[in-house]
Amino acid sequence: MTPEITPSHRLRTVALTLVAATTMMLGTLPASAQQPEHQPSSASITPTADSSTAPQWNIDQLIPLTVSEAWRLSGKNEAKFFDIVQQEAAFAAEKRGLTLPDTAAAGKRAGEYIKREAKADHNQLLYSIVDRAVVHVGVSADATSASAATPAK
């Protein structure tokens, strides 16, 4: 008997896969995208109560960030950048009433999409890319609950 996968575990797994592909993109940012051309974003990083190394951002701070600004906000740290993508993916899925499939294929598809789109234009909103990736791989929460309620044959 396998334990049931919780929606938060499913979201975390998909988000981890999304970020794995996204972080591969980070090394390909042009120098102009990696160096601040203007004042850094006013967004701040506040550690969580359980870990002084885990950054937490307010979603309102993350939504207006471009790919380049999010990379700078993360301190050019892949793990922190992943936290931004993960937080945006969770927000997008919730707002759209979608569940992210807990499969490697879905994560790979979304991650490749994010990587491709982010590389195409570092000045576009990161949230816009993440939201479109969530739409591509997400499934309706109604469809998810219906399939969970249907017994396997």
DSSP file (Angstrom, degrees, kcal/mol; ACC not computed):
  #  RESIDUE AA STRUCTURE BP1 BP2  ACC     N-H-->O    O-->H-N    N-H-->O    O-->H-N    TCO  KAPPA ALPHA  PHI   PSI    X-CA   Y-CA   Z-CA
    1    1 A M              0   0    0      0, 0.0     0, 0.0     0, 0.0     0, 0.0   0.000 360.0 360.0 360.0 125.8    0.0    0.0    0.0
    2    2 A T        -     0   0    0      1,-0.1     2,-0.1     3,-0.0     3,-0.1  -0.731 360.0-112.6 -95.5 142.2    1.5    3.3   -1.0
    3    3 A P        -     0   0    0      0, 0.0     2,-0.2     0, 0.0    -1,-0.1  -0.406  38.2-103.0 -69.5 148.9    1.0    6.5    1.0
    4    4 A E        -     0   0    0     -2,-0.1     2,-0.5     1,-0.1     0, 0.0  -0.507  32.0-123.9 -73.0 138.0   -1.1    9.2   -0.6
    5    5 A I        -     0   0    0     -2,-0.2    -1,-0.1    -3,-0.1    97,-0.0  -0.722  25.2-133.0 -85.5 125.2    0.9   12.1   -2.0
    6    6 A T     >  -     0   0    0     -2,-0.5     4,-2.6     1,-0.1     5,-0.2  -0.395  18.1-115.5 -75.6 154.7   -0.3   15.4   -0.5
    7    7 A P  H  > S+     0   0    0      0, 0.0     4,-2.7     0, 0.0     5,-0.2   0.872 117.5  52.6 -58.1 -36.7   -0.9   18.3   -2.8
    8    8 A S  H  > S+     0   0    0      2,-0.2     4,-2.2     1,-0.2     5,-0.1   0.879 110.2  47.7 -68.6 -35.3    1.9   20.3   -1.2
    9    9 A H  H  > S+     0   0    0      2,-0.2     4,-2.4     1,-0.2    -1,-0.2   0.908 112.7  49.5 -67.7 -41.5    4.3   17.3   -1.8
   10   10 A R  H  X S+     0   0    0     -4,-2.6     4,-2.4     2,-0.2     5,-0.2   0.930 112.3  47.5 -61.5 -47.0    3.1   17.1   -5.4
   11   11 A L  H  X S+     0   0    0     -4,-2.7     4,-2.8     1,-0.2    -2,-0.2   0.904 111.8  50.5 -62.2 -42.7    3.6   20.9   -5.9
   12   12 A R  H  X S+     0   0    0     -4,-2.2     4,-2.6     2,-0.2    -1,-0.2   0.914 110.5  49.2 -63.3 -43.1    7.1   20.7   -4.3
   13   13 A T  H  X S+     0   0    0     -4,-2.4     4,-1.9     2,-0.2    -2,-0.2   0.924 114.3  44.3 -63.3 -45.5    8.2   17.8   -6.5
   14   14 A V  H  X S+     0   0    0     -4,-2.4     4,-2.6     1,-0.2    -2,-0.2   0.916 113.5  51.0 -66.0 -42.1    7.0   19.5   -9.7
   15   15 A A  H  X S+     0   0    0     -4,-2.8     4,-2.6    -5,-0.2    -2,-0.2   0.897 107.5  53.4 -63.5 -39.6    8.5   22.8   -8.6
   16   16 A L  H  X S+     0   0    0     -4,-2.6     4,-1.9     1,-0.2    -1,-0.2   0.910 110.9  46.4 -60.5 -41.3   11.8   21.1   -7.9
   17   17 A T  H  X S+     0   0    0     -4,-1.9     4,-1.5     2,-0.2    -2,-0.2   0.899 110.5  53.5 -68.0 -39.7   11.8   19.7  -11.4
   18   18 A L  H  X S+     0   0    0     -4,-2.6     4,-2.0     1,-0.2    -2,-0.2   0.932 111.2  45.8 -57.4 -46.2   10.9   23.1  -12.9
   19   19 A V  H  X S+     0   0    0     -4,-2.6     4,-3.4     1,-0.2     5,-0.3   0.830 102.0  64.5 -72.2 -31.1   13.7   24.7  -11.2
   20   20 A A  H  X S+     0   0    0     -4,-1.9     4,-0.9     1,-0.2    -1,-0.2   0.930 110.5  38.9 -56.0 -44.7   16.2   22.0  -12.1
   21   21 A A  H  X S+     0   0    0     -4,-1.5     4,-0.8     2,-0.2    -1,-0.2   0.878 115.4  53.4 -72.2 -37.4   15.7   23.0  -15.8
   22   22 A T  H >X S+     0   0    0     -4,-2.0     3,-0.9     1,-0.2     4,-0.8   0.895 104.0  55.3 -65.3 -39.8   15.5   26.7  -14.9
   23   23 A T  H 3X S+     0   0    0     -4,-3.4     4,-0.7     1,-0.3     3,-0.4   0.801  98.9  61.4 -66.6 -27.2   18.8   26.7  -13.1
   24   24 A M  H 3< S+     0   0    0     -4,-0.9     3,-0.4    -5,-0.3    -1,-0.3   0.831 101.9  54.7 -64.3 -29.1   20.5   25.2  -16.1
   25   25 A M  H X< S+     0   0    0     -3,-0.9     3,-1.9    -4,-0.8    -1,-0.2   0.778  91.2  74.7 -71.7 -27.7   19.5   28.4  -17.9
   26   26 A L  H >< S+     0   0    0     -4,-0.8     3,-1.5    -3,-0.4    -1,-0.2   0.854  88.9  56.2 -60.3 -38.7   21.1   30.6  -15.3
   27   27 A G  T 3< S+     0   0    0     -4,-0.7    -1,-0.3    -3,-0.4    -2,-0.1   0.639 103.4  58.3 -67.6 -12.0   24.6   30.0  -16.5
   28   28 A T  T <  S+     0   0    0     -3,-1.9    -1,-0.3    -4,-0.2    -2,-0.2   0.368  73.3 121.2-101.0   4.6   23.6   31.2  -19.9
   29   29 A L    <   -     0   0    0     -3,-1.5     5,-0.1    -4,-0.2    90,-0.1  -0.474  69.8-113.2 -65.5 136.1   22.4   34.7  -18.8
   30   30 A P    >>  -     0   0    0      0, 0.0     4,-1.4     0, 0.0     3,-1.1  -0.290  26.4-107.4 -67.0 158.8   24.4   37.4  -20.7
   31   31 A A  H 3> S+     0   0    0      1,-0.3     4,-1.7     2,-0.2     3,-0.2   0.855 120.2  59.0 -56.1 -36.6   26.7   39.6  -18.7
   32   32 A S  H 34 S+     0   0    0      1,-0.2    -1,-0.3     2,-0.2     5,-0.1   0.833 106.4  47.9 -64.1 -30.4   24.3   42.5  -19.1
   33   33 A A  H <4 S+     0   0    0     -3,-1.1    -1,-0.2     1,-0.2    -2,-0.2   0.764 112.0  49.8 -78.8 -25.0   21.6   40.5  -17.4
   34   34 A Q  H  < S+     0   0    0     -4,-1.4    -2,-0.2    -3,-0.2    -1,-0.2   0.712 103.0  67.0 -87.1 -21.1   23.9   39.4  -14.6
   35   35 A Q  S  < S-     0   0    0     -4,-1.7     2,-0.1    -5,-0.2    37,-0.0  -0.864  93.0-111.8-102.8 131.5   25.1   42.9  -13.8
   36   36 A P        -     0   0    0      0, 0.0    -3,-0.1     0, 0.0    -2,-0.1  -0.402  27.2-174.1 -62.6 129.3   22.7   45.5  -12.3
   37   37 A E  S    S+     0   0    0     -2,-0.1     2,-0.2     2,-0.1    -4,-0.0   0.612  73.2   9.3 -94.8 -16.9   22.0   48.3  -14.9
   38   38 A H  S    S-     0   0    0      1,-0.1     3,-0.1     0, 0.0     0, 0.0  -0.789 110.8 -42.7-145.7-173.8   20.0   50.2  -12.4
   39   39 A Q        -     0   0    0     -2,-0.2    -2,-0.1     1,-0.1     3,-0.1  -0.297  68.3-106.2 -59.1 139.0   19.1   50.3   -8.7
   40   40 A P        -     0   0    0      0, 0.0    -1,-0.1     0, 0.0    29,-0.0  -0.208  47.1 -81.9 -62.2 158.9   18.4   46.8   -7.3
   41   41 A S        -     0   0    0     28,-0.2    20,-0.0     1,-0.1    24,-0.0  -0.206  31.7-126.8 -57.7 151.2   14.8   45.9   -6.6
   42   42 A S  S    S+     0   0    0     -3,-0.1    -1,-0.1    19,-0.1    19,-0.0   0.448  72.0 121.9 -81.7   1.2   13.5   47.1   -3.2
   43   43 A A        -     0   0    0     18,-0.2     2,-0.3     1,-0.0    14,-0.0  -0.340  50.0-152.9 -63.6 144.3   12.4   43.5   -2.4
   44   44 A S        -     0   0    0     12,-0.0     2,-0.5    14,-0.0    14,-0.3  -0.849  11.0-128.1-120.5 158.3   13.9   42.1    0.7
   45   45 A I        -     0   0    0     -2,-0.3    12,-0.2    12,-0.1    29,-0.0  -0.917  22.2-172.1-106.4 123.9   14.7   38.6    1.9
   46   46 A T  E     -A   56   0A   0     10,-1.9    10,-0.7    -2,-0.5    -2,-0.0  -0.969  22.4-127.4-116.8 120.6   13.4   37.6    5.3
   47   47 A P  E     -A   55   0A   0      0, 0.0     5,-0.2     0, 0.0     2,-0.1  -0.264  26.5-112.3 -63.7 151.6   14.5   34.3    6.8
   48   48 A T        -     0   0    0      6,-1.4     3,-0.3     3,-0.9     6,-0.1  -0.321  26.9-108.7 -76.1 167.2   11.9   31.8    7.9
   49   49 A A  S    S+     0   0    0      1,-0.2     3,-0.1    -2,-0.1    -1,-0.1   0.850 116.4  46.4 -66.2 -34.7   11.6   31.0   11.6
   50   50 A D  S    S+     0   0    0      1,-0.2     2,-0.3     4,-0.1    -1,-0.2   0.654 121.1  27.4 -87.2 -14.1   13.0   27.5   11.2
   51   51 A S    >   -     0   0    0     -3,-0.3    -3,-0.9     3,-0.2     3,-0.6  -0.951  52.4-158.2-152.0 127.3   16.0   28.3    9.1
   52   52 A S  T 3  S+     0   0    0     -2,-0.3    -1,-0.1     1,-0.2    -3,-0.0   0.606  98.4  54.5 -78.0  -9.5   18.1   31.4    8.7
   53   53 A T  T 3  S+     0   0    0      2,-0.1    -1,-0.2    -6,-0.1    -2,-0.0   0.573  85.2  89.4 -98.9 -10.4   19.3   30.3    5.3
   54   54 A A  S <  S-     0   0    0     -3,-0.6    -6,-1.4    -6,-0.1    -3,-0.2  -0.779  71.6-145.3 -92.0 109.5   15.8   29.8    3.7
   55   55 A P  E     -A   47   0A   0      0, 0.0     2,-0.4     0, 0.0   -10,-0.1  -0.399  11.9-163.7 -74.2 149.3   14.7   33.1    2.1
   56   56 A Q  E     -A   46   0A   0    -10,-0.7   -10,-1.9    -2,-0.1     2,-0.3  -0.999   5.6-172.6-132.6 130.5   11.1   34.1    2.1
   57   57 A W        -     0   0    0     -2,-0.4     2,-0.4   -12,-0.2   -12,-0.1  -0.883  30.4-111.9-118.7 153.3    9.7   36.7   -0.2
   58   58 A N    >>  -     0   0    0     -2,-0.3     3,-1.9   -14,-0.3     4,-1.3  -0.697  27.1-129.4 -78.7 133.9    6.3   38.3   -0.2
   59   59 A I  H 3> S+     0   0    0     -2,-0.4     4,-2.3     1,-0.3    -1,-0.1   0.823 109.2  62.2 -57.6 -31.2    4.5   37.2   -3.5
   60   60 A D  H 34 S+     0   0    0      1,-0.2    -1,-0.3     2,-0.2    -2,-0.0   0.788 103.7  49.3 -64.5 -26.5    3.7   40.9   -4.1
   61   61 A Q  H <4 S+     0   0    0     -3,-1.9    -1,-0.2     2,-0.1    -2,-0.2   0.799 113.4  46.5 -78.2 -30.4    7.5   41.5   -4.3
   62   62 A L  H >< S+     0   0    0     -4,-1.3     3,-1.8     1,-0.2    65,-0.3   0.849  95.8  70.5 -83.2 -35.9    8.1   38.6   -6.7
   63   63 A I  T 3< S+     0   0    0     -4,-2.3    64,-0.4     1,-0.3    65,-0.2   0.869  99.6  46.2 -55.1 -44.3    5.3   39.2   -9.2
   64   64 A P  T 3  S+     0   0    0      0, 0.0    -1,-0.3     0, 0.0     2,-0.2   0.461  88.1 113.7 -82.7   4.1    6.8   42.3  -10.8
   65   65 A L    <   -     0   0    0     -3,-1.8    61,-2.2    -4,-0.1    62,-0.6  -0.528  58.4-140.3 -80.2 137.3   10.3   41.0  -11.2
   66   66 A T  B  >  -B  125   0B   0     59,-0.3     4,-2.6    -2,-0.2    59,-0.2  -0.337  35.8 -98.4 -77.2 172.1   11.9   40.3  -14.5
   67   67 A V  H  > S+     0   0    0     57,-1.8     4,-2.1    55,-0.3    56,-0.2   0.937 126.8  47.3 -57.1 -47.4   14.1   37.2  -15.0
   68   68 A S  H  > S+     0   0    0     54,-2.2     4,-2.3     1,-0.2    -1,-0.2   0.902 111.8  49.2 -63.0 -42.9   17.2   39.4  -14.5
   69   69 A E  H  > S+     0   0    0     53,-0.3     4,-2.9     1,-0.2    -1,-0.2   0.894 110.4  50.7 -65.6 -39.4   15.8   41.1  -11.4
   70   70 A A  H  X S+     0   0    0     -4,-2.6     4,-1.9     2,-0.2    -1,-0.2   0.900 109.5  51.5 -64.2 -39.7   14.8   37.7   -9.8
   71   71 A W  H  <>S+     0   0    0     -4,-2.1     5,-2.3    -5,-0.2     6,-0.3   0.918 113.1  44.5 -63.2 -43.1   18.3   36.4  -10.5
   72   72 A R  H ><5S+     0   0    0     -4,-2.3     3,-1.9     1,-0.2    -2,-0.2   0.909 110.3  54.9 -67.6 -40.9   19.8   39.4   -8.8
   73   73 A L  H 3<5S+     0   0    0     -4,-2.9    -1,-0.2     1,-0.3    -2,-0.2   0.857 103.2  56.9 -59.5 -34.7   17.3   39.2   -5.9
   74   74 A S  T 3<5S-     0   0    0     -4,-1.9     3,-0.5    -5,-0.2    -1,-0.3   0.513 118.1-114.3 -74.1  -2.8   18.4   35.6   -5.3
   75   75 A G  T < 5 -     0   0    0     -3,-1.9    -3,-0.2     1,-0.2    -2,-0.1   0.756  63.7 -70.4  73.2  22.7   21.9   36.8   -4.9
   76   76 A K  S   <S+     0   0    0     -5,-2.3     2,-0.5     1,-0.2    -1,-0.2   0.851 100.7 142.2  57.6  36.6   22.7   34.9   -8.1
   77   77 A N     >  -     0   0    0     -3,-0.5     4,-2.6    -6,-0.3    -1,-0.2  -0.942  49.5-148.3-111.5 122.5   22.2   31.7   -6.0
   78   78 A E  H  > S+     0   0    0     -2,-0.5     4,-2.5     1,-0.2     5,-0.1   0.881  97.0  51.8 -59.6 -41.6   20.5   28.8   -7.8
   79   79 A A  H  > S+     0   0    0      1,-0.2     4,-1.6     2,-0.2    -1,-0.2   0.903 113.2  44.4 -63.9 -40.9   18.8   27.5   -4.7
   80   80 A K  H  > S+     0   0    0     -6,-0.2     4,-1.6     2,-0.2    -1,-0.2   0.874 111.7  52.6 -71.9 -36.6   17.3   30.9   -3.8
   81   81 A F  H  X S+     0   0    0     -4,-2.6     4,-2.3     1,-0.2    -2,-0.2   0.910 107.1  53.9 -62.1 -41.0   16.3   31.5   -7.4
   82   82 A F  H  X S+     0   0    0     -4,-2.5     4,-3.2     1,-0.2     5,-0.2   0.895 103.3  56.4 -58.6 -40.9   14.5   28.1   -7.2
   83   83 A D  H  X S+     0   0    0     -4,-1.6     4,-2.4     1,-0.2    -1,-0.2   0.895 107.2  49.4 -58.8 -39.3   12.7   29.3   -4.2
   84   84 A I  H  X S+     0   0    0     -4,-1.6     4,-2.4     2,-0.2    -2,-0.2   0.949 113.1  45.3 -64.2 -48.9   11.4   32.3   -6.2
   85   85 A V  H  X S+     0   0    0     -4,-2.3     4,-2.7     1,-0.2    -2,-0.2   0.914 113.6  50.5 -61.2 -43.2   10.2   30.0   -9.1
   86   86 A Q  H  X S+     0   0    0     -4,-3.2     4,-2.4     1,-0.2    -1,-0.2   0.915 110.9  47.9 -62.0 -43.9    8.6   27.6   -6.6
   87   87 A Q  H  X S+     0   0    0     -4,-2.4     4,-2.0    -5,-0.2    -1,-0.2   0.899 113.6  47.4 -65.9 -39.9    6.8   30.3   -4.8
   88   88 A E  H  X S+     0   0    0     -4,-2.4     4,-2.7     2,-0.2    -2,-0.2   0.890 111.2  51.4 -68.2 -38.4    5.5   31.8   -8.1
   89   89 A A  H  X S+     0   0    0     -4,-2.7     4,-2.7     2,-0.2     5,-0.2   0.916 110.2  48.8 -64.3 -42.9    4.5   28.3   -9.4
   90   90 A A  H  X S+     0   0    0     -4,-2.4     4,-2.2     2,-0.2    -1,-0.2   0.914 113.2  47.7 -62.6 -42.5    2.5   27.6   -6.2
   91   91 A F  H  X S+     0   0    0     -4,-2.0     4,-2.7     2,-0.2    -2,-0.2   0.928 113.0  47.7 -64.2 -46.3    0.8   31.0   -6.4
   92   92 A A  H  X S+     0   0    0     -4,-2.7     4,-2.1     1,-0.2     6,-0.2   0.921 112.3  49.1 -62.6 -44.7   -0.1   30.6  -10.1
   93   93 A A  H  X>S+     0   0    0     -4,-2.7     5,-2.8     1,-0.2     4,-0.6   0.915 113.2  47.3 -62.1 -42.7   -1.4   27.1   -9.6
   94   94 A E  H ><5S+     0   0    0     -4,-2.2     3,-1.0    -5,-0.2    -2,-0.2   0.936 112.4  48.5 -64.2 -47.0   -3.6   28.3   -6.7
   95   95 A K  H 3<5S+     0   0    0     -4,-2.7    -1,-0.2     1,-0.3    -2,-0.2   0.835 115.8  44.3 -63.5 -33.1   -4.9   31.3   -8.6
   96   96 A R  H 3<5S-     0   0    0     -4,-2.1    -1,-0.3    -5,-0.2    -2,-0.2   0.469 109.8-120.3 -91.9  -2.3   -5.8   29.2  -11.6
   97   97 A G  T <<5 +     0   0    0     -3,-1.0    44,-2.4    -4,-0.6    45,-0.3   0.855  66.4 140.7  67.0  34.4   -7.3   26.3   -9.6
   98   98 A L  E   < -C  140   0C   0     -5,-2.8     2,-0.4    42,-0.2    -1,-0.2  -0.753  46.0-146.0-110.8 156.0   -4.8   23.9  -11.0
   99   99 A T  E     -C  139   0C   0     40,-3.1    40,-2.7    -2,-0.3    45,-0.0  -0.967  20.8-130.4-115.6 136.8   -2.8   21.0   -9.5
  100  100 A L        -     0   0    0     -2,-0.4   -86,-0.2    38,-0.2    38,-0.2  -0.771  28.0-117.2 -88.9 125.1    0.6   20.3  -10.8
  101  101 A P        -     0   0    0      0, 0.0     2,-1.3     0, 0.0     6,-0.1  -0.294  15.4-131.3 -61.0 142.3    1.2   16.6  -11.7
  102  102 A D        +     0   0    0      4,-0.1     2,-0.3   -89,-0.1   -91,-0.1  -0.455  67.0 116.5 -93.1  61.2    3.8   14.9   -9.6
  103  103 A T     >  -     0   0    0     -2,-1.3     4,-2.1     1,-0.1     5,-0.2  -0.954  69.5-132.2-130.4 149.8    5.6   13.4  -12.6
  104  104 A A  H  > S+     0   0    0     -2,-0.3     4,-2.8     1,-0.2     5,-0.2   0.878 108.7  56.8 -64.0 -37.7    9.1   13.8  -14.0
  105  105 A A  H  > S+     0   0    0      2,-0.2     4,-2.5     1,-0.2    -1,-0.2   0.916 108.1  45.8 -62.3 -43.9    7.7   14.3  -17.5
  106  106 A A  H  > S+     0   0    0      2,-0.2     4,-2.5     1,-0.2     5,-0.2   0.920 114.5  48.3 -65.6 -43.0    5.5   17.2  -16.4
  107  107 A G  H  X S+     0   0    0     -4,-2.1     4,-2.8     2,-0.2    -2,-0.2   0.900 112.2  48.7 -63.2 -40.8    8.3   18.8  -14.5
  108  108 A K  H  X S+     0   0    0     -4,-2.8     4,-2.7     2,-0.2     5,-0.2   0.922 111.6  49.7 -64.9 -44.3   10.7   18.4  -17.4
  109  109 A R  H  X S+     0   0    0     -4,-2.5     4,-1.8    -5,-0.2    -2,-0.2   0.931 115.4  42.9 -60.3 -46.8    8.2   19.9  -19.8
  110  110 A A  H  X S+     0   0    0     -4,-2.5     4,-2.6     2,-0.2    -2,-0.2   0.913 114.2  51.0 -67.2 -42.4    7.6   22.9  -17.6
  111  111 A G  H  X S+     0   0    0     -4,-2.8     4,-2.6    -5,-0.2    -2,-0.2   0.899 110.1  48.8 -62.9 -41.7   11.3   23.3  -16.8
  112  112 A E  H  X S+     0   0    0     -4,-2.7     4,-2.6     2,-0.2    -1,-0.2   0.886 111.3  51.2 -65.2 -38.0   12.2   23.2  -20.5
  113  113 A Y  H  X S+     0   0    0     -4,-1.8     4,-2.6    -5,-0.2     5,-0.3   0.942 111.6  46.4 -63.2 -47.8    9.5   25.8  -21.2
  114  114 A I  H  X S+     0   0    0     -4,-2.6     4,-2.7     1,-0.2     5,-0.3   0.927 113.7  49.0 -61.4 -45.3   10.7   28.1  -18.5
  115  115 A K  H  X S+     0   0    0     -4,-2.6     4,-2.3     2,-0.2    -2,-0.2   0.940 113.1  46.5 -59.3 -49.5   14.3   27.8  -19.6
  116  116 A R  H  X S+     0   0    0     -4,-2.6     4,-1.5     1,-0.2    -2,-0.2   0.929 116.6  43.6 -60.9 -47.7   13.5   28.4  -23.2
  117  117 A E  H  X S+     0   0    0     -4,-2.6     4,-1.2     2,-0.2    -1,-0.2   0.887 113.1  50.7 -68.6 -39.5   11.3   31.5  -22.5
  118  118 A A  H  < S+     0   0    0     -4,-2.7     3,-0.3    -5,-0.3    -1,-0.2   0.890 110.5  50.0 -66.2 -38.8   13.7   33.0  -19.9
  119  119 A K  H  < S+     0   0    0     -4,-2.3     3,-0.3    -5,-0.3    -1,-0.2   0.842 104.5  60.0 -66.8 -32.8   16.6   32.7  -22.3
  120  120 A A  H  < S+     0   0    0     -4,-1.5     2,-0.3     1,-0.3    -1,-0.2   0.837 125.6   5.6 -66.0 -33.9   14.6   34.4  -25.0
  121  121 A D    ><  -     0   0    0     -4,-1.2     3,-1.3    -3,-0.3    -1,-0.3  -0.764  55.2-172.7-157.3 102.9   14.1   37.6  -23.1
  122  122 A H  T 3  S+     0   0    0     -3,-0.3   -54,-2.2    -2,-0.3   -55,-0.3   0.589  87.3  62.8 -73.1  -9.7   15.7   38.3  -19.7
  123  123 A N  T 3  S+     0   0    0    -56,-0.2    -1,-0.3   -57,-0.2     2,-0.2   0.376  81.6  98.7 -98.5   4.9   13.7   41.4  -19.3
  124  124 A Q  S <  S-     0   0    0     -3,-1.3   -57,-1.8    -6,-0.2     2,-0.2  -0.533  90.3 -85.5 -86.1 160.4   10.3   39.7  -19.3
  125  125 A L  B  >  -B   66   0B   0    -59,-0.2     4,-1.3    -2,-0.2   -59,-0.3  -0.453  28.1-147.6 -66.1 128.7    8.4   39.0  -16.1
  126  126 A L  H  > S+     0   0    0    -61,-2.2     4,-2.6     1,-0.2     5,-0.2   0.896  99.1  58.1 -62.0 -40.0    9.6   35.7  -14.5
  127  127 A Y  H  > S+     0   0    0    -62,-0.6     4,-3.2   -64,-0.4     5,-0.2   0.881 100.7  56.3 -59.4 -38.3    6.0   35.2  -13.1
  128  128 A S  H  > S+     0   0    0    -65,-0.2     4,-2.0     2,-0.2    -1,-0.2   0.907 110.2  44.9 -60.0 -42.2    4.6   35.4  -16.6
  129  129 A I  H  X S+     0   0    0     -4,-1.3     4,-2.2    -3,-0.2    -2,-0.2   0.941 115.2  46.8 -66.3 -48.1    6.9   32.6  -17.7
  130  130 A V  H  X S+     0   0    0     -4,-2.6     4,-2.4     1,-0.2    -2,-0.2   0.905 110.9  52.7 -62.7 -42.3    6.1   30.5  -14.6
  131  131 A D  H  X S+     0   0    0     -4,-3.2     4,-2.2    -5,-0.2    -1,-0.2   0.920 109.6  48.1 -60.6 -44.5    2.4   31.1  -14.9
  132  132 A R  H  X S+     0   0    0     -4,-2.0     4,-2.1    -5,-0.2    -1,-0.2   0.881 110.7  52.1 -64.6 -37.0    2.4   29.9  -18.6
  133  133 A A  H  X S+     0   0    0     -4,-2.2     4,-2.0     2,-0.2     5,-0.3   0.907 108.6  50.6 -64.2 -40.8    4.4   26.8  -17.6
  134  134 A V  H  X S+     0   0    0     -4,-2.4     4,-2.9     1,-0.2    -2,-0.2   0.900 109.9  50.3 -62.7 -40.9    1.8   26.0  -14.8
  135  135 A V  H  < S+     0   0    0     -4,-2.2    -1,-0.2     1,-0.2    -2,-0.2   0.894 109.6  52.2 -63.8 -39.4   -1.0   26.4  -17.4
  136  136 A H  H  < S+     0   0    0     -4,-2.1    -2,-0.2     1,-0.2    -1,-0.2   0.880 125.7  21.9 -64.8 -39.1    0.9   24.0  -19.8
  137  137 A V  H  < S+     0   0    0     -4,-2.0    -2,-0.2    -5,-0.1    -1,-0.2   0.659 100.1 101.1-106.9 -18.2    1.4   21.2  -17.2
  138  138 A G     <  -     0   0    0     -4,-2.9     2,-0.4    -5,-0.3   -38,-0.2  -0.272  54.8-150.6 -70.3 154.3   -1.3   21.9  -14.6
  139  139 A V  E     -C   99   0C   0    -40,-2.7   -40,-3.1     1,-0.0     5,-0.1  -0.927  32.8 -89.0-122.1 151.0   -4.6   19.9  -14.5
  140  140 A S  E  >  -C   98   0C   0     -2,-0.4     4,-2.3   -42,-0.2   -42,-0.2  -0.277  28.3-132.6 -57.3 136.7   -7.9   21.2  -13.2
  141  141 A A  H  > S+     0   0    0    -44,-2.4     4,-2.3     1,-0.2     5,-0.2   0.842 110.0  55.6 -60.4 -32.4   -8.3   20.6   -9.5
  142  142 A D  H  > S+     0   0    0    -45,-0.3     4,-2.1     2,-0.2    -1,-0.2   0.907 107.8  47.4 -65.4 -42.2  -11.8   19.2  -10.3
  143  143 A A  H  > S+     0   0    0      2,-0.2     4,-2.3     1,-0.2    -2,-0.2   0.875 111.6  51.6 -66.7 -37.4  -10.2   16.7  -12.7
  144  144 A T  H  X S+     0   0    0     -4,-2.3     4,-1.7     2,-0.2    -2,-0.2   0.927 112.2  44.3 -65.5 -45.1   -7.7   15.7  -10.1
  145  145 A S  H  X S+     0   0    0     -4,-2.3     4,-1.6     1,-0.2    -2,-0.2   0.854 113.1  52.5 -70.2 -32.9  -10.2   15.1   -7.4
  146  146 A A  H  X S+     0   0    0     -4,-2.1     4,-1.1     2,-0.2    -2,-0.2   0.902 110.6  46.7 -67.6 -40.7  -12.5   13.2   -9.9
  147  147 A S  H  < S+     0   0    0     -4,-2.3    -2,-0.2     1,-0.2    -1,-0.2   0.834 111.3  52.2 -71.6 -30.0   -9.7   10.9  -10.9
  148  148 A A  H  < S+     0   0    0     -4,-1.7    -1,-0.2     1,-0.2    -2,-0.2   0.831 110.0  49.1 -71.7 -31.4   -8.7   10.3   -7.3
  149  149 A A  H  < S+     0   0    0     -4,-1.6    -1,-0.2    -5,-0.1    -2,-0.2   0.704  92.9  88.7 -80.5 -19.6  -12.3    9.4   -6.5
  150  150 A T  S  < S-     0   0    0     -4,-1.1     2,-0.1    -5,-0.1    -4,-0.0  -0.686  82.1-127.6 -82.0 122.4  -12.6    7.0   -9.4
  151  151 A P        -     0   0    0      0, 0.0     2,-0.2     0, 0.0    -2,-0.1  -0.393  24.4-109.7 -69.8 146.0  -11.4    3.5   -8.3
  152  152 A A              0   0    0      1,-0.1     0, 0.0    -2,-0.1     0, 0.0  -0.476 360.0 360.0 -73.3 144.6   -8.8    1.8  -10.5
  153  153 A K              0   0    0     -2,-0.2    -1,-0.1     0, 0.0     0, 0.0   0.434 360.0 360.0 -93.3 360.0   -9.9   -1.2  -12.5
